Amino acid sequence: MPFVNIKMAKAVGSPGATADQKAQIIKGVTQVLVDVMGKPPQSVLVAIEEMDSDSWGKGGETLTVNWAKSKV
């Protein structure tokens, strides 16, 4: 039984991905495992975790700081 864990950063205060977007991601990832690995779709588990950009770091700074710098 394949288990796929997708972690995504979202901007602080952002609602993140919509339920429809998450459903599309789950459907697409499941289909990849069906096509590539021959797994039955009912055996594929997909988890989507969204975390505020303050909870991720890159280059010693939070993503919030990184994103703010890239907008300058």
N, C-alpha and C positions, 0 to 999 in steps of 0.2 A: 504494500500500500504506500504509494508516494505521498509525501507531505511536503508542500512548498510553503515557505514562510517569506512573505514579501514585506519589507520594511520601507516605509516612505516618510520622508521629512515633509512637514507642512509648516508654512509660515505661522508664527505665533498669532493667535486670534483668527486664523483662517479656518473655515469649516472643513477644509480638506476635500478629499474625493467624495463625490456624491454616491448614493446607493447604486445608481445606474452605472456609474463608472466602475465601481467595485465589482458589480455583477459582470460587466464586460471583461474586466481583468481576469476574474475567476474562470469565466467561460473560455477565454483565450489560452490561459495557462493550462487548463485541463486539456484542451484540444491539442496543444503541443505534446503533452505526455501521451495522449492517445496515438497521435501520428508518429512520433519519434520512438517511443518505447513500447508501443502496442498495449498500453494499459487500458483496462476498461474504465470509462469515465466515472462510474460509481465508486471506483477505488481511490480516486484522486482527492486529496484534501488540500485546500488552499486557505491560508490564513493571511490576512492583510492587517498589518499594524501601522498605524499612523502616529508619529511622534512629533511634538513641537520642535521647531528648528533650534530652540534653546537646549534640547536634549541631545543634539548631534554636534560633533566637533570635527573640524577639518583644519589642518595646519596650526593647531594650537588655539583655535578660536571657535566659538559656536557658529553654526551655519547662519544664524540670524545676523551675526557680525559680518561673515563672509558675503552674504547676499547684499547687505547694505553697502559694503565696499564696492561690489560689482555694479551697483546702480549709479555710482558716482561718475 
